[in-house]
Amino acid sequence: MEITLENIIPIPLKENLEKRPSQVWHNKVRFGPDKKVKIKAPSGTGKTTLVHFLYGLRADYTGALHWDVSALNKLDSDKIARYRQSEISVIFQDLRLFAHLTARENIELNRVLQEKAPYYPDTVIQEMAVTLGVDHILDQACGICSYGEQQRIAIIRALVQPFSLLIMDEPFSHLDQENAQKAARLIELECNKRGAGFVLTDLDEDTFFNYNTYLNL
Amino acid sequence: MLNILLKKIIRTGAGRFRYVLAMIGLTVALLLILTAIQLQSNYWQLLKGNGAKDSIANFLVINKVVTNQNAGNTNLTEEDIEDLKKQPFIQAVGVVTPSRFKVAASGGSAMPFYTDMFFESVPDQFLDISGGDWKWDDQTQYIPIVIPNQFLDMYNFGFAKSQNLPQLSHELVKSIPIRIDIQTPSGQKSFYAKVAGFSDRISSILVPQAFMAWANKNFATEPPKGASRVIIRTDDPSNPKLIEYLDSHHMTTDMEKTRFSKYRQIVGFVVQVSGFTGLAMFLFALLIFSLFIELTIASCREEIRLLVTLGASPRQLRRFLMKTFYPANIVIAFVVLVILSILQWLLSGFLAHQSMVISPFISWFTIAGAVIVLVILWWVHVRTIKKQIAGT
């Protein structure tokens, strides 16, 4: 899928953002399977707001945001669900796991949510968990896992579904350098496997991926 | 797998006790509503059925009130009869045709008795006698006659007891040939008759209409007299309009028949009370169900939002919630139908001893009623769930 932004400005940040230069706000930007985008965003520039706009969680903006050819705010909820099941995947900064479900159940949920057959068999959960070093907590309730563990669970959850665009909001914020590298390699592998593009937002520069587009928010 | 996970996420624990109460309420409500339908249908079956034993079908014999002023002139005119036929509460009117000749009956050697008597006839559909015996043509050996049950009762329990005579059963009476002597203009003619049946409806001695027409034509010694009595069929003898009509036209009827109207009023009352109570309980059950669904969804609002964020479609969630909440209703309806089937079977067995025939199975109306209730429940569930999911 492709996401295009035209003159998008979040209404709550309008005053602030109109004064400062940005390569995303009040610009024309396109994200798609061919793009490996890094968006560098200092605090307070609307980084998480942008992620929520892209994923369709918020619509308090002016301008036009399209998923493929449809205006996102015109799509009905069942169509949006279909996109989220098979075209667009997300790793939230605030992780958004079900605290009382186990790590495995959280991942499994996203695997079987497809109305079509699941993209991966359930053995993949174990494999990915081993790769990221969280296989020992798979059957533990997420609420009692550390942030680092939860973040890796959220990453695996985003990767067990089909997608052509992956959106990541500070995906490694709770990980040390070594674990972040492992996670980045897994993400890159999964994106390549699907021919998918990604958008990563973060506060600083990084070298986790071979980005082909750099944007300053 | 998805449903197992959804069940863990959308927990229905909140207000479980109230839900169980609502379920019990629905069971009782459904039982009352369907009982009302079944009773009404049983009642219709007894009323409208044309079986030989339709013991409470409503036939009334109507004649003018005999007063000092009109004694000797109590015939119903053509206009009177036409007017009766026009009344909406009267389904059929049959003229009671009197014989216009003198008749005497004697028992022969088997049962020595001799009496002057009379014949009347009514159209066959007003008789509770059916079967091959009840027909006559000029080849028939015996004239079939119908006597009132009361005659035999009077003989068996009054006359025979007091005179030390043997009591007679229905079968025995039917087997005795009776000699009938008719005074014709050309002298006396003899026939043989047999009792073909006993009637509770008409206190008269009845012969088939065909015989009456033939005999009146050939033996009449008197001019046509017109009808002094008619028999009517009505679906509701307790209808105040009927009583009012009869009063205003100076007619009267067998008031004993209104005895049944007492039962009818009781049936009607029971049907109404259980129907309305059931309906009220059903409405409350609906209210509680929708509140329970709202409560469940409201208490899981965050979880449902996250599910939608992850890509669960509202359709998936609606389907899951329907699967969670609806099947209990089908189970309840099924259980209630089974209970009613058992009750109906017992009732039909019990009534069979009272010579009232109702089906041992519950009626299609009852099943249709259950289906309609399920459809209403389904609609309320779908609507509530849709509204609530859209609201998260």
Interface residues (C-beta under 8 A of the other chain):
Chain A: Y55 L57 S77 D78 A81 R82 Y83 R84 Q85 R96 F98 H100 L101 E105 E108 L109 N110 V112 L113 E115 Q161
Chain B: M1 L2 L5 K8 I9 E303 L306 V308 T309 L310 G311 A312 S313 P314 R315 Q316
